[in-house]
Amino acid sequence: MSSLKECLNAIVPQDEAWRDKAMDHIHDLTMPRWALGRVLEIAVDLAGMTRTLDLKTKRKTILLFAGDHGVVAEGVSPQPQSVTVQMLQNFSRGGGAISVLASSVGANVKLIDIGVNADTSGIANVLNRKIAFGTRDMFLEPAMTREEAIRSLEIGIEMAERFSDETDVFATGEMGIGNTTPSSAIVTVLSHDIDPRAYVGRGAGLEPERLRHKAEVIQHAIERNAPDPEDPIDILSKVGGFEIAGIAGAILGAAKLRKPVVIDGFISTAGALIAHALVPESAEYMILAHSSVERGHVRMAEILGKKALLNLDLRLGEGTGAALAMPLLDAASAIMREMSTFSSAGVTEEGL
């Protein structure tokens, strides 16, 4: 397994020469110039990431990290923390939304306990990489130690490396009651702000009158713990979550491996923000699946310089949005690999 430092040092940008080759090939395809729009943008990105025009997307792996949050004690979620392990059990039986959607697009879901506040040893198909039984209450103290934050990142890297040989495309997923709270805190800090109200949403269904309380909890946590906006590991340790750190590590691992990683919704994008803050070039391997209804997601996309592929009013998480976006990568691959060129088809390009 790579250390965090080794992984960070190994990440390089997309290859511009392969992007140019993809553009040249696309311009020779039997259709008007750039007629398939953003599908072709995906194709160019995939070529730049993987250094080939033989784009492969069939083998899909969703890395779903599960963890709990001490800040739930402050009443920031309408659901009890026990739902995290219950949903992990549901996923393991194939009964969750992510289980169904992943199956529909041919993706494998890897369930990873990185910080669930329960014993998950008896749950089938769950990889135990538990750092602790949930984070601490960031309202009262830092969510984790710096060492725990680094270890969580390295577990994410480990998961990307472990499943690399069987994966063409990675995607991120998560489960953790209360995890919109640390996600809102992360985007607040990285926006160099202390007022989180612009970045706080309803999460799993919080009533509007309780949003103010949630924002106050986040603001207090930021003021009390004083995370350094220039130090992403400090942000993770002060106001983050184990599953968010795992996602960040998985993204970094995918970037090191030069494999695309489809980013799910609000919580996954919080992990993407941490990865980007550690190595800006890692964003060149990210594909933002969808635009979440969570208020802070627009700001997250701005920081990453990304435009979401889908806008379906999703707010579930789990990796569901990433699964829904994956067929667009398959389409980009098929166009590049199977569509005729003007020269091969004997079609004139004049007038197109």
N, C-alpha and C positions, 0 to 999 in steps of 0.2 A: 504494500500500500504506500502511495506517495505521501510524503509530509505536505503540510499546507505550503510551506516555502517552496518545495520542489515543484508543486503543481502551479503555483503562481508564476514561477520563473519560466515554466514551459509553455505558457499560453502566448500565442502569436496571432496577429490579425488574419482575416481571410486572405486568400491568395488572389491578388488583382489580375494576374495573368489568366487564371482559370475563370474568373468573372468575365474577362474580355472574350475568352473562347466561348463561353456560354452565350454571350450577347451575339457574337458572330453566328453561332449556330441558330439561334432564335430568329435572326434576321433572314436566314435562308429557309425557314419553315414556310410551308404552303398556306399562308394566311396574310392578311394585311399587317403592316408593321405594328407590333405590340398589341395585337387584337385581343389577347387574353389577359391583358392588364397585370394585376397583382399576382396571378398564377405564375406569370413569367418572372416577376420579381423574386418569387420564392425559388424558382429554378436557378436564377443567377446566384442567389444567396447559397443555395445548396451546393452549387459548383464551387463557389469560393471557399466554403467550409471544408468540403471533402476532397477538393483537388482532383475532380474528375467530372466528365460529362455523362458518365454511366451512373446516373443518380439512382440510388437504391433506398427505398423507404418501407419495404415490406415488413421488416422485423422491428416492431415497435415495443418499447418498454417504458411503462409509467412507474416511476419511483415515488411511492406514496409514503411519506414520513408522518408518523403519528406522535404527538406529544401533548402534554397538559401544561396548564398555566396557573401559577399561584394567584395571579391577579383576579381570577374568577371569584375569589373570596370577597372582592369589592363590589359585587353585583353588576358586573359589566356584561353579563350574558343571561339570556332568558332560560337557558338550559343548564342543568347541573353537569359538573365535570364527569360524572359517571357515564355520560353518553359517549365519551371518547372511546372507551374500551368496548362499549356495547356496539358502536358502529364498526370498530375494528373486527369484532366477531361477525358482524353482518357482512362485511367485505370478504372475510375469509370463507364464508359460505356462498359467495357469489350473489348476495342479495342487494347490494348497494347500487346506487345509480352509476357509479364509476365501473362497477363490475359488469353491468349490462352494456354500457356504452363502449367500454374497452373491448368486450367480446364482439360487438357489432363492427368494429373497425380492425379487428385482428391484433389488438394490443395485449401484451402481458402486463399484469399489475403486480408489482413487488411491494409487499407490505412490510414496513420497517418500523419497529418500536424503538424510537430514539429518546423517548421521555414520557411515556404514558404512566399515569399515576395509578397503576394496577399491575398485577402479575399477569403477563400475557403468555407465559410459557406453555399454557395448555391450549392456546389458540392455533389452529392449523395454519400453515403457510405464512407465519409471521416471523421475520428475522429479528432476533433480539440484539439490538445495539444500544440498549438503554444507558443513557448518561446518568439520569436520576429519575425519581418518581415525580416528574413535573418540575417546572421552574419555581423559583421563589416568588413571592408577591412583590412585583416591582413598585407597587405603591409604597411599600415599607422599606425595601432594600433592593440592591441589584438582582436582576432575574437569575443570573448565574455568575460564576467566576470567569475570568478571562480564559483560564485553562479549559473550563468546560465549553466555552464558546469555540475555542480552537479545536477541541476534540470533536465537537459536533460537526464543524466544517470538514474535518478529516474523514468522518464517517460518511458524509455525503460524497466526498471524492472516492472513498473506498467502494461505495455502491456503484458509481459510474464505471469504475475500473472493473469491478467484479462481473458486471453484465455487458461489458463492451463487446466481447466476441460474439454475442448473440443479438446485438442491437445495431440497427441502422439509424434509428431515430429515438432519442430519449424524450420523455415528457415528465413534468413535475406534478405531484399531487400531495395532499395533506389531509390530516384529520386532527383536530384539537379544539375542543370547546374553549371559546374565549380568545382565539388567535387573531381575530380582527383587531383586538386592542393593541398588542405589540406591533402588528403590521401598521396600524395608524401612527403609532409612536415612531416607528422607523422612518416613515415618509415625512413626518413632521421634522424630525432631527435632520434628515438629509436635505430638507428644504430650508435649513438654517432658521427654523421657526421654533417658538415655544408654545404657540397657541394651536392646538390640534383640531379645532372645530371644523376647519375646511376639509379635513381628511378623515373625519369620523362618520361612519355609516351605521346602518342597523344590524350588520352582521347576520346572525341566524334568526333575526326577527325581533330585535329589541324595539319596544314601544317608543314612539317619538319623545314622550316626556322623560324617558330615561337616557336619551342621547346626551343631554347636558351633563348628567352625572358621569357618563363614560368619558366624555371629553375632559371633565375636571380631574378624573382619576389619571388619565394620560398626562395631562399638564403637570399635575403634582409629581408624577413619577419622573418626568423629564427634569423638573426643577430640583427634585431631591437627589437624583442620581447623577445629573449633569453629564450625560453621554457626550463624547467629543465628536462633533460632526465630521472631523477629518480622520477619524479612526473607526472604521467599520466594525472591527472586532470589539472595541469599547461599546459601540452602539448595541451590538448583539448581546454583550454581557450585561449591560445595564437595563435595556428595555426590550430584549428580543425573546425568542423562543427556540427550543431545541429543534423542532421540525422546520422552522424558518432557516436556521443555520444549516440543517441537513440539506435542504433544498439549495441553498447558496453553494454548498460544497459540491452537490451533484452537478450544478450548472458549471462550476469551475472545472470539475472533472471532465464533463462533456467537451468543454472548450479545449482543454488540454489534449483530448483524444481526437479533436477536430470532427466532432459529430454534432449535428443539430440537436437542440433541446427546445421543445415546445413548452412555453410558459403558460400555466393555467391562470387563475384569477388573482384576486387581491393578495392573498397570503403568499402564493407562489411568487408574485411579482415583488413582494417585500424581500423575499430571498434573492430575487434577481437584482434588486437594488444593492444588496450587500455584496453580491458577486461583482457587480459593476464597479462599486466603490473600491473594492480590492484590486481589480484588474479591469480597467475600462474596455480593453479589447475583448473581454468575455462576452460583451453584449453582441458581438458580431456572430455569435453562435446561437443566439436566442431568437426564437420566433414567438411573438406575442399572440396567443391564441384568440383572446377575445377581450372585449371591453366590459369589465364588471360594473354592476350598478353601485358598488361601493364608491362613496364620494371621492375618496383619495386616489382612485385608480387612474384617473386622468392625469394627475400630477405625476404619478409613478411612470406612466408611459412617456411623459415629457422628459423626465430625468434620463430615461433610457434611450430616448430618441427613437421610440418605436410606435408603429401604428398597428393596432389590433386587426387580425384577419376577420373576426366576426363581432357582431353586436346583437346579441340575442337576449339581453336583459337577464343574464345569468348571475346568480349569487350563491351557488352551492359549494363550489370548491371541489375537493377530492381529486381533481384532475379531469373533471367532466368536460370543461371547456376545451382543454387540450385534446381530449379524445374526439370531440366534435370537429376540431380543426384539422385533424390528421389526414382526412381524405383529400384536403387541398394539397398537401405535400405529395400524396400519391398521384394526384392529377398532374402536378408539375413534373414529377418523374416520368410519367407515361408520355407526356408531350415531348420531352427531351429524348426519350429512348425509342419511341414508336412512330412519331409523326414524320411524314415524308418531307424532304426538302424540295425546293423548286427544281434543282438539277436532277434528283433521283426520280421525280414524278413526271418530268417532262412538261411542267407547268410554267408558263411565262409569268414573270414577276411584274411585267409592265402594267401599270394602272392600279396595282394593289397598294 
